[in-house]
């Protein structure tokens, strides 16, 4: 699982790529916002999986 620092760096890099690959104008705004929403949802799922794995590991460690 990626560390929060790596996830944040990837998000920053992805956002910079979106900004530079598109000229963010009014006509591209809706598409940009959709791409941003997709990235945020992906990171939320990834972070949720990481938290679940950490909790499961902690529970296992406490039981042994």
mmCIF file of the N, C-alpha and C atoms, coordinates in Angstrom:
data_MODEL
# 
_entry.id   MODEL 
# 
loop_
_atom_site.group_PDB 
_atom_site.id 
_atom_site.type_symbol 
_atom_site.label_atom_id 
_atom_site.label_alt_id 
_atom_site.label_comp_id 
_atom_site.label_asym_id 
_atom_site.label_entity_id 
_atom_site.label_seq_id 
_atom_site.pdbx_PDB_ins_code 
_atom_site.Cartn_x 
_atom_site.Cartn_y 
_atom_site.Cartn_z 
_atom_site.occupancy 
_atom_site.B_iso_or_equiv 
_atom_site.pdbx_formal_charge 
_atom_site.auth_seq_id 
_atom_site.auth_comp_id 
_atom_site.auth_asym_id 
_atom_site.auth_atom_id 
_atom_site.pdbx_PDB_model_num 
ATOM 1   N N  . UNK A 1 1  ? 0.839   -1.193  0.000   1.00 0.00 ? 1  UNK A N  1 
ATOM 2   C CA . UNK A 1 1  ? 0.000   0.000   0.000   1.00 0.00 ? 1  UNK A CA 1 
ATOM 3   C C  . UNK A 1 1  ? 0.874   1.243   0.000   1.00 0.00 ? 1  UNK A C  1 
ATOM 4   N N  . UNK A 1 2  ? 0.415   2.232   -0.729  1.00 0.00 ? 2  UNK A N  1 
ATOM 5   C CA . UNK A 1 2  ? 1.183   3.467   -0.830  1.00 0.00 ? 2  UNK A CA 1 
ATOM 6   C C  . UNK A 1 2  ? 1.052   4.289   0.435   1.00 0.00 ? 2  UNK A C  1 
ATOM 7   N N  . UNK A 1 3  ? 2.119   4.986   0.747   1.00 0.00 ? 3  UNK A N  1 
ATOM 8   C CA . UNK A 1 3  ? 2.072   5.891   1.888   1.00 0.00 ? 3  UNK A CA 1 
ATOM 9   C C  . UNK A 1 3  ? 1.269   7.125   1.499   1.00 0.00 ? 3  UNK A C  1 
ATOM 10  N N  . UNK A 1 4  ? 0.712   7.834   2.486   1.00 0.00 ? 4  UNK A N  1 
ATOM 11  C CA . UNK A 1 4  ? -0.037  9.059   2.159   1.00 0.00 ? 4  UNK A CA 1 
ATOM 12  C C  . UNK A 1 4  ? 0.806   10.060  1.374   1.00 0.00 ? 4  UNK A C  1 
ATOM 13  N N  . UNK A 1 5  ? 2.108   10.123  1.651   1.00 0.00 ? 5  UNK A N  1 
ATOM 14  C CA . UNK A 1 5  ? 2.964   11.060  0.925   1.00 0.00 ? 5  UNK A CA 1 
ATOM 15  C C  . UNK A 1 5  ? 3.026   10.713  -0.566  1.00 0.00 ? 5  UNK A C  1 
ATOM 16  N N  . UNK A 1 6  ? 3.142   9.413   -0.865  1.00 0.00 ? 6  UNK A N  1 
ATOM 17  C CA . UNK A 1 6  ? 3.181   9.000   -2.268  1.00 0.00 ? 6  UNK A CA 1 
ATOM 18  C C  . UNK A 1 6  ? 1.844   9.252   -2.953  1.00 0.00 ? 6  UNK A C  1 
ATOM 19  N N  . UNK A 1 7  ? 0.762   9.001   -2.236  1.00 0.00 ? 7  UNK A N  1 
ATOM 20  C CA . UNK A 1 7  ? -0.568  9.238   -2.801  1.00 0.00 ? 7  UNK A CA 1 
ATOM 21  C C  . UNK A 1 7  ? -0.745  10.723  -3.088  1.00 0.00 ? 7  UNK A C  1 
ATOM 22  N N  . UNK A 1 8  ? -0.332  11.570  -2.149  1.00 0.00 ? 8  UNK A N  1 
ATOM 23  C CA . UNK A 1 8  ? -0.455  13.011  -2.355  1.00 0.00 ? 8  UNK A CA 1 
ATOM 24  C C  . UNK A 1 8  ? 0.400   13.482  -3.522  1.00 0.00 ? 8  UNK A C  1 
ATOM 25  N N  . UNK A 1 9  ? 1.604   12.917  -3.655  1.00 0.00 ? 9  UNK A N  1 
ATOM 26  C CA . UNK A 1 9  ? 2.469   13.297  -4.775  1.00 0.00 ? 9  UNK A CA 1 
ATOM 27  C C  . UNK A 1 9  ? 1.827   12.883  -6.091  1.00 0.00 ? 9  UNK A C  1 
ATOM 28  N N  . UNK A 1 10 ? 1.252   11.686  -6.130  1.00 0.00 ? 10 UNK A N  1 
ATOM 29  C CA . UNK A 1 10 ? 0.598   11.238  -7.358  1.00 0.00 ? 10 UNK A CA 1 
ATOM 30  C C  . UNK A 1 10 ? -0.577  12.142  -7.699  1.00 0.00 ? 10 UNK A C  1 
ATOM 31  N N  . UNK A 1 11 ? -1.357  12.520  -6.700  1.00 0.00 ? 11 UNK A N  1 
ATOM 32  C CA . UNK A 1 11 ? -2.478  13.421  -6.947  1.00 0.00 ? 11 UNK A CA 1 
ATOM 33  C C  . UNK A 1 11 ? -1.973  14.748  -7.499  1.00 0.00 ? 11 UNK A C  1 
ATOM 34  N N  . UNK A 1 12 ? -0.936  15.306  -6.884  1.00 0.00 ? 12 UNK A N  1 
ATOM 35  C CA . UNK A 1 12 ? -0.386  16.578  -7.352  1.00 0.00 ? 12 UNK A CA 1 
ATOM 36  C C  . UNK A 1 12 ? 0.113   16.445  -8.787  1.00 0.00 ? 12 UNK A C  1 
ATOM 37  N N  . UNK A 1 13 ? 0.824   15.354  -9.079  1.00 0.00 ? 13 UNK A N  1 
ATOM 38  C CA . UNK A 1 13 ? 1.334   15.139  -10.432 1.00 0.00 ? 13 UNK A CA 1 
ATOM 39  C C  . UNK A 1 13 ? 0.194   14.981  -11.437 1.00 0.00 ? 13 UNK A C  1 
ATOM 40  N N  . UNK A 1 14 ? -0.838  14.232  -11.057 1.00 0.00 ? 14 UNK A N  1 
ATOM 41  C CA . UNK A 1 14 ? -1.988  14.042  -11.947 1.00 0.00 ? 14 UNK A CA 1 
ATOM 42  C C  . UNK A 1 14 ? -2.702  15.359  -12.218 1.00 0.00 ? 14 UNK A C  1 
ATOM 43  N N  . UNK A 1 15 ? -2.882  16.167  -11.180 1.00 0.00 ? 15 UNK A N  1 
ATOM 44  C CA . UNK A 1 15 ? -3.537  17.463  -11.363 1.00 0.00 ? 15 UNK A CA 1 
ATOM 45  C C  . UNK A 1 15 ? -2.698  18.377  -12.253 1.00 0.00 ? 15 UNK A C  1 
ATOM 46  N N  . UNK A 1 16 ? -1.394  18.381  -12.053 1.00 0.00 ? 16 UNK A N  1 
ATOM 47  C CA . UNK A 1 16 ? -0.525  19.198  -12.904 1.00 0.00 ? 16 UNK A CA 1 
ATOM 48  C C  . UNK A 1 16 ? -0.582  18.733  -14.351 1.00 0.00 ? 16 UNK A C  1 
ATOM 49  N N  . UNK A 1 17 ? -0.637  17.426  -14.558 1.00 0.00 ? 17 UNK A N  1 
ATOM 50  C CA . UNK A 1 17 ? -0.751  16.894  -15.911 1.00 0.00 ? 17 UNK A CA 1 
ATOM 51  C C  . UNK A 1 17 ? -2.064  17.332  -16.554 1.00 0.00 ? 17 UNK A C  1 
ATOM 52  N N  . UNK A 1 18 ? -3.149  17.244  -15.797 1.00 0.00 ? 18 UNK A N  1 
ATOM 53  C CA . UNK A 1 18 ? -4.434  17.690  -16.332 1.00 0.00 ? 18 UNK A CA 1 
ATOM 54  C C  . UNK A 1 18 ? -4.390  19.165  -16.708 1.00 0.00 ? 18 UNK A C  1 
ATOM 55  N N  . UNK A 1 19 ? -3.808  19.976  -15.837 1.00 0.00 ? 19 UNK A N  1 
ATOM 56  C CA . UNK A 1 19 ? -3.758  21.420  -16.106 1.00 0.00 ? 19 UNK A CA 1 
ATOM 57  C C  . UNK A 1 19 ? -2.904  21.740  -17.325 1.00 0.00 ? 19 UNK A C  1 
ATOM 58  N N  . UNK A 1 20 ? -1.774  21.054  -17.466 1.00 0.00 ? 20 UNK A N  1 
ATOM 59  C CA . UNK A 1 20 ? -0.888  21.369  -18.586 1.00 0.00 ? 20 UNK A CA 1 
ATOM 60  C C  . UNK A 1 20 ? -1.360  20.750  -19.895 1.00 0.00 ? 20 UNK A C  1 
ATOM 61  N N  . UNK A 1 21 ? -2.029  19.611  -19.833 1.00 0.00 ? 21 UNK A N  1 
ATOM 62  C CA . UNK A 1 21 ? -2.466  18.965  -21.069 1.00 0.00 ? 21 UNK A CA 1 
ATOM 63  C C  . UNK A 1 21 ? -3.742  19.597  -21.628 1.00 0.00 ? 21 UNK A C  1 
ATOM 64  N N  . UNK A 1 22 ? -4.470  20.301  -20.802 1.00 0.00 ? 22 UNK A N  1 
ATOM 65  C CA . UNK A 1 22 ? -5.664  21.008  -21.251 1.00 0.00 ? 22 UNK A CA 1 
ATOM 66  C C  . UNK A 1 22 ? -5.469  22.483  -20.989 1.00 0.00 ? 22 UNK A C  1 
ATOM 67  N N  . UNK A 1 23 ? -5.982  23.285  -21.854 1.00 0.00 ? 23 UNK A N  1 
ATOM 68  C CA . UNK A 1 23 ? -6.079  24.702  -21.541 1.00 0.00 ? 23 UNK A CA 1 
ATOM 69  C C  . UNK A 1 23 ? -7.409  24.843  -20.828 1.00 0.00 ? 23 UNK A C  1 
ATOM 70  N N  . UNK A 1 24 ? -7.325  25.015  -19.516 1.00 0.00 ? 24 UNK A N  1 
ATOM 71  C CA . UNK A 1 24 ? -8.552  25.029  -18.726 1.00 0.00 ? 24 UNK A CA 1 
ATOM 72  C C  . UNK A 1 24 ? -9.321  26.305  -19.030 1.00 0.00 ? 24 UNK A C  1 
ATOM 73  N N  . UNK A 1 25 ? -10.319 26.153  -19.835 1.00 0.00 ? 25 UNK A N  1 
ATOM 74  C CA . UNK A 1 25 ? -11.212 27.244  -20.174 1.00 0.00 ? 25 UNK A CA 1 
ATOM 75  C C  . UNK A 1 25 ? -12.621 26.836  -19.814 1.00 0.00 ? 25 UNK A C  1 
ATOM 76  N N  . UNK A 1 26 ? -13.541 27.693  -20.100 1.00 0.00 ? 26 UNK A N  1 
ATOM 77  C CA . UNK A 1 26 ? -14.938 27.417  -19.737 1.00 0.00 ? 26 UNK A CA 1 
ATOM 78  C C  . UNK A 1 26 ? -15.431 26.126  -20.376 1.00 0.00 ? 26 UNK A C  1 
ATOM 79  N N  . UNK A 1 27 ? -15.039 25.885  -21.632 1.00 0.00 ? 27 UNK A N  1 
ATOM 80  C CA . UNK A 1 27 ? -15.528 24.698  -22.333 1.00 0.00 ? 27 UNK A CA 1 
ATOM 81  C C  . UNK A 1 27 ? -14.940 23.404  -21.768 1.00 0.00 ? 27 UNK A C  1 
ATOM 82  N N  . UNK A 1 28 ? -13.771 23.480  -21.149 1.00 0.00 ? 28 UNK A N  1 
ATOM 83  C CA . UNK A 1 28 ? -13.144 22.288  -20.589 1.00 0.00 ? 28 UNK A CA 1 
ATOM 84  C C  . UNK A 1 28 ? -13.385 22.127  -19.095 1.00 0.00 ? 28 UNK A C  1 
ATOM 85  N N  . UNK A 1 29 ? -14.024 23.087  -18.488 1.00 0.00 ? 29 UNK A N  1 
ATOM 86  C CA . UNK A 1 29 ? -14.180 23.078  -17.037 1.00 0.00 ? 29 UNK A CA 1 
ATOM 87  C C  . UNK A 1 29 ? -14.945 21.848  -16.542 1.00 0.00 ? 29 UNK A C  1 
ATOM 88  N N  . UNK A 1 30 ? -16.059 21.505  -17.168 1.00 0.00 ? 30 UNK A N  1 
ATOM 89  C CA . UNK A 1 30 ? -16.866 20.359  -16.725 1.00 0.00 ? 30 UNK A CA 1 
ATOM 90  C C  . UNK A 1 30 ? -16.059 19.065  -16.829 1.00 0.00 ? 30 UNK A C  1 
ATOM 91  N N  . UNK A 1 31 ? -15.325 18.910  -17.907 1.00 0.00 ? 31 UNK A N  1 
ATOM 92  C CA . UNK A 1 31 ? -14.516 17.703  -18.081 1.00 0.00 ? 31 UNK A CA 1 
ATOM 93  C C  . UNK A 1 31 ? -13.402 17.650  -17.036 1.00 0.00 ? 31 UNK A C  1 
ATOM 94  N N  . UNK A 1 32 ? -12.756 18.772  -16.783 1.00 0.00 ? 32 UNK A N  1 
ATOM 95  C CA . UNK A 1 32 ? -11.703 18.833  -15.771 1.00 0.00 ? 32 UNK A CA 1 
ATOM 96  C C  . UNK A 1 32 ? -12.261 18.458  -14.405 1.00 0.00 ? 32 UNK A C  1 
ATOM 97  N N  . UNK A 1 33 ? -13.417 19.018  -14.056 1.00 0.00 ? 33 UNK A N  1 
ATOM 98  C CA . UNK A 1 33 ? -14.016 18.723  -12.757 1.00 0.00 ? 33 UNK A CA 1 
ATOM 99  C C  . UNK A 1 33 ? -14.393 17.249  -12.639 1.00 0.00 ? 33 UNK A C  1 
ATOM 100 N N  . UNK A 1 34 ? -14.852 16.642  -13.727 1.00 0.00 ? 34 UNK A N  1 
ATOM 101 C CA . UNK A 1 34 ? -15.176 15.215  -13.704 1.00 0.00 ? 34 UNK A CA 1 
ATOM 102 C C  . UNK A 1 34 ? -13.921 14.381  -13.484 1.00 0.00 ? 34 UNK A C  1 
ATOM 103 N N  . UNK A 1 35 ? -12.841 14.722  -14.190 1.00 0.00 ? 35 UNK A N  1 
ATOM 104 C CA . UNK A 1 35 ? -11.574 14.009  -14.003 1.00 0.00 ? 35 UNK A CA 1 
ATOM 105 C C  . UNK A 1 35 ? -11.078 14.165  -12.568 1.00 0.00 ? 35 UNK A C  1 
ATOM 106 N N  . UNK A 1 36 ? -11.198 15.357  -12.023 1.00 0.00 ? 36 UNK A N  1 
ATOM 107 C CA . UNK A 1 36 ? -10.784 15.606  -10.643 1.00 0.00 ? 36 UNK A CA 1 
ATOM 108 C C  . UNK A 1 36 ? -11.623 14.779  -9.677  1.00 0.00 ? 36 UNK A C  1 
ATOM 109 N N  . UNK A 1 37 ? -12.927 14.731  -9.899  1.00 0.00 ? 37 UNK A N  1 
ATOM 110 C CA . UNK A 1 37 ? -13.809 13.933  -9.054  1.00 0.00 ? 37 UNK A CA 1 
ATOM 111 C C  . UNK A 1 37 ? -13.438 12.451  -9.123  1.00 0.00 ? 37 UNK A C  1 
ATOM 112 N N  . UNK A 1 38 ? -13.121 11.966  -10.316 1.00 0.00 ? 38 UNK A N  1 
ATOM 113 C CA . UNK A 1 38 ? -12.704 10.567  -10.472 1.00 0.00 ? 38 UNK A CA 1 
ATOM 114 C C  . UNK A 1 38 ? -11.424 10.282  -9.684  1.00 0.00 ? 38 UNK A C  1 
ATOM 115 N N  . UNK A 1 39 ? -10.460 11.208  -9.740  1.00 0.00 ? 39 UNK A N  1 
ATOM 116 C CA . UNK A 1 39 ? -9.217  11.035  -8.981  1.00 0.00 ? 39 UNK A CA 1 
ATOM 117 C C  . UNK A 1 39 ? -9.485  10.997  -7.484  1.00 0.00 ? 39 UNK A C  1 
ATOM 118 N N  . UNK A 1 40 ? -10.331 11.887  -7.013  1.00 0.00 ? 40 UNK A N  1 
ATOM 119 C CA . UNK A 1 40 ? -10.645 11.942  -5.583  1.00 0.00 ? 40 UNK A CA 1 
ATOM 120 C C  . UNK A 1 40 ? -11.336 10.659  -5.139  1.00 0.00 ? 40 UNK A C  1 
ATOM 121 N N  . UNK A 1 41 ? -12.267 10.159  -5.937  1.00 0.00 ? 41 UNK A N  1 
ATOM 122 C CA . UNK A 1 41 ? -12.946 8.911   -5.591  1.00 0.00 ? 41 UNK A CA 1 
ATOM 123 C C  . UNK A 1 41 ? -11.961 7.747   -5.549  1.00 0.00 ? 41 UNK A C  1 
ATOM 124 N N  . UNK A 1 42 ? -11.041 7.706   -6.504  1.00 0.00 ? 42 UNK A N  1 
ATOM 125 C CA . UNK A 1 42 ? -10.023 6.645   -6.520  1.00 0.00 ? 42 UNK A CA 1 
ATOM 126 C C  . UNK A 1 42 ? -9.178  6.698   -5.254  1.00 0.00 ? 42 UNK A C  1 
ATOM 127 N N  . UNK A 1 43 ? -8.739  7.887   -4.876  1.00 0.00 ? 43 UNK A N  1 
ATOM 128 C CA . UNK A 1 43 ? -7.920  8.029   -3.671  1.00 0.00 ? 43 UNK A CA 1 
ATOM 129 C C  . UNK A 1 43 ? -8.706  7.669   -2.421  1.00 0.00 ? 43 UNK A C  1 
ATOM 130 N N  . UNK A 1 44 ? -9.984  7.997   -2.392  1.00 0.00 ? 44 UNK A N  1 
ATOM 131 C CA . UNK A 1 44 ? -10.814 7.642   -1.238  1.00 0.00 ? 44 UNK A CA 1 
ATOM 132 C C  . UNK A 1 44 ? -10.903 6.130   -1.088  1.00 0.00 ? 44 UNK A C  1 
ATOM 133 N N  . UNK A 1 45 ? -11.128 5.433   -2.193  1.00 0.00 ? 45 UNK A N  1 
ATOM 134 C CA . UNK A 1 45 ? -11.190 3.963   -2.145  1.00 0.00 ? 45 UNK A CA 1 
ATOM 135 C C  . UNK A 1 45 ? -9.846  3.384   -1.716  1.00 0.00 ? 45 UNK A C  1 
ATOM 136 N N  . UNK A 1 46 ? -8.771  3.936   -2.258  1.00 0.00 ? 46 UNK A N  1 
ATOM 137 C CA . UNK A 1 46 ? -7.435  3.450   -1.925  1.00 0.00 ? 46 UNK A CA 1 
ATOM 138 C C  . UNK A 1 46 ? -7.136  3.672   -0.444  1.00 0.00 ? 46 UNK A C  1 
ATOM 139 N N  . UNK A 1 47 ? -7.457  4.835   0.075   1.00 0.00 ? 47 UNK A N  1 
ATOM 140 C CA . UNK A 1 47 ? -7.216  5.120   1.489   1.00 0.00 ? 47 UNK A CA 1 
ATOM 141 C C  . UNK A 1 47 ? -8.086  4.251   2.383   1.00 0.00 ? 47 UNK A C  1 
ATOM 142 N N  . UNK A 1 48 ? -9.319  3.992   1.989   1.00 0.00 ? 48 UNK A N  1 
ATOM 143 C CA . UNK A 1 48 ? -10.211 3.132   2.766   1.00 0.00 ? 48 UNK A CA 1 
ATOM 144 C C  . UNK A 1 48 ? -9.632  1.724   2.865   1.00 0.00 ? 48 UNK A C  1 
ATOM 145 N N  . UNK A 1 49 ? -9.132  1.204   1.741   1.00 0.00 ? 49 UNK A N  1 
ATOM 146 C CA . UNK A 1 49 ? -8.517  -0.134  1.756   1.00 0.00 ? 49 UNK A CA 1 
ATOM 147 C C  . UNK A 1 49 ? -7.296  -0.156  2.665   1.00 0.00 ? 49 UNK A C  1 
ATOM 148 N N  . UNK A 1 50 ? -6.513  0.897   2.628   1.00 0.00 ? 50 UNK A N  1 
ATOM 149 C CA . UNK A 1 50 ? -5.317  0.966   3.465   1.00 0.00 ? 50 UNK A CA 1 
ATOM 150 C C  . UNK A 1 50 ? -5.692  0.982   4.941   1.00 0.00 ? 50 UNK A C  1 
ATOM 151 N N  . UNK A 1 51 ? -6.694  1.754   5.306   1.00 0.00 ? 51 UNK A N  1 
ATOM 152 C CA . UNK A 1 51 ? -7.128  1.829   6.707   1.00 0.00 ? 51 UNK A CA 1 
ATOM 153 C C  . UNK A 1 51 ? -7.654  0.478   7.169   1.00 0.00 ? 51 UNK A C  1 
ATOM 154 N N  . UNK A 1 52 ? -8.442  -0.184  6.333   1.00 0.00 ? 52 UNK A N  1 
ATOM 155 C CA . UNK A 1 52 ? -8.973  -1.504  6.688   1.00 0.00 ? 52 UNK A CA 1 
ATOM 156 C C  . UNK A 1 52 ? -7.831  -2.485  6.911   1.00 0.00 ? 52 UNK A C  1 
ATOM 157 N N  . UNK A 1 53 ? -6.835  -2.466  6.034   1.00 0.00 ? 53 UNK A N  1 
ATOM 158 C CA . UNK A 1 53 ? -5.690  -3.371  6.187   1.00 0.00 ? 53 UNK A CA 1 
ATOM 159 C C  . UNK A 1 53 ? -4.928  -3.080  7.473   1.00 0.00 ? 53 UNK A C  1 
ATOM 160 N N  . UNK A 1 54 ? -4.765  -1.809  7.805   1.00 0.00 ? 54 UNK A N  1 
ATOM 161 C CA . UNK A 1 54 ? -4.061  -1.451  9.037   1.00 0.00 ? 54 UNK A CA 1 
ATOM 162 C C  . UNK A 1 54 ? -4.831  -1.923  10.265  1.00 0.00 ? 54 UNK A C  1 
ATOM 163 N N  . UNK A 1 55 ? -6.145  -1.757  10.259  1.00 0.00 ? 55 UNK A N  1 
ATOM 164 C CA . UNK A 1 55 ? -6.970  -2.189  11.391  1.00 0.00 ? 55 UNK A CA 1 
ATOM 165 C C  . UNK A 1 55 ? -6.927  -3.705  11.521  1.00 0.00 ? 55 UNK A C  1 
ATOM 166 N N  . UNK A 1 56 ? -7.042  -4.411  10.402  1.00 0.00 ? 56 UNK A N  1 
ATOM 167 C CA . UNK A 1 56 ? -6.987  -5.872  10.451  1.00 0.00 ? 56 UNK A CA 1 
ATOM 168 C C  . UNK A 1 56 ? -5.644  -6.351  10.988  1.00 0.00 ? 56 UNK A C  1 
ATOM 169 N N  . UNK A 1 57 ? -4.566  -5.707  10.576  1.00 0.00 ? 57 UNK A N  1 
ATOM 170 C CA . UNK A 1 57 ? -3.230  -6.064  11.070  1.00 0.00 ? 57 UNK A CA 1 
ATOM 171 C C  . UNK A 1 57 ? -3.126  -5.818  12.564  1.00 0.00 ? 57 UNK A C  1 
ATOM 172 N N  . UNK A 1 58 ? -3.641  -4.690  13.011  1.00 0.00 ? 58 UNK A N  1 
ATOM 173 C CA . UNK A 1 58 ? -3.587  -4.367  14.439  1.00 0.00 ? 58 UNK A CA 1 
ATOM 174 C C  . UNK A 1 58 ? -4.390  -5.382  15.251  1.00 0.00 ? 58 UNK A C  1 
ATOM 175 N N  . UNK A 1 59 ? -5.573  -5.733  14.779  1.00 0.00 ? 59 UNK A N  1 
ATOM 176 C CA . UNK A 1 59 ? -6.405  -6.720  15.477  1.00 0.00 ? 59 UNK A CA 1 
ATOM 177 C C  . UNK A 1 59 ? -5.679  -8.060  15.528  1.00 0.00 ? 59 UNK A C  1 
ATOM 178 N N  . UNK A 1 60 ? -5.098  -8.472  14.409  1.00 0.00 ? 60 UNK A N  1 
ATOM 179 C CA . UNK A 1 60 ? -4.363  -9.736  14.367  1.00 0.00 ? 60 UNK A CA 1 
ATOM 180 C C  . UNK A 1 60 ? -3.197  -9.714  15.346  1.00 0.00 ? 60 UNK A C  1 
ATOM 181 N N  . UNK A 1 61 ? -2.438  -8.618  15.346  1.00 0.00 ? 61 UNK A N  1 
ATOM 182 C CA . UNK A 1 61 ? -1.290  -8.501  16.257  1.00 0.00 ? 61 UNK A CA 1 
ATOM 183 C C  . UNK A 1 61 ? -1.723  -8.570  17.714  1.00 0.00 ? 61 UNK A C  1 
ATOM 184 N N  . UNK A 1 62 ? -2.857  -7.962  18.030  1.00 0.00 ? 62 UNK A N  1 
ATOM 185 C CA . UNK A 1 62 ? -3.338  -7.967  19.413  1.00 0.00 ? 62 UNK A CA 1 
ATOM 186 C C  . UNK A 1 62 ? -3.834  -9.343  19.832  1.00 0.00 ? 62 UNK A C  1 
ATOM 187 N N  . UNK A 1 63 ? -4.293  -10.136 18.879  1.00 0.00 ? 63 UNK A N  1 
ATOM 188 C CA . UNK A 1 63 ? -4.802  -11.468 19.195  1.00 0.00 ? 63 UNK A CA 1 
ATOM 189 C C  . UNK A 1 63 ? -3.685  -12.493 19.325  1.00 0.00 ? 63 UNK A C  1 
ATOM 190 N N  . UNK A 1 64 ? -2.507  -12.174 18.831  1.00 0.00 ? 64 UNK A N  1 
ATOM 191 C CA . UNK A 1 64 ? -1.401  -13.145 18.896  1.00 0.00 ? 64 UNK A CA 1 
ATOM 192 C C  . UNK A 1 64 ? -0.468  -12.845 20.039  1.00 0.00 ? 64 UNK A C  1 
# 
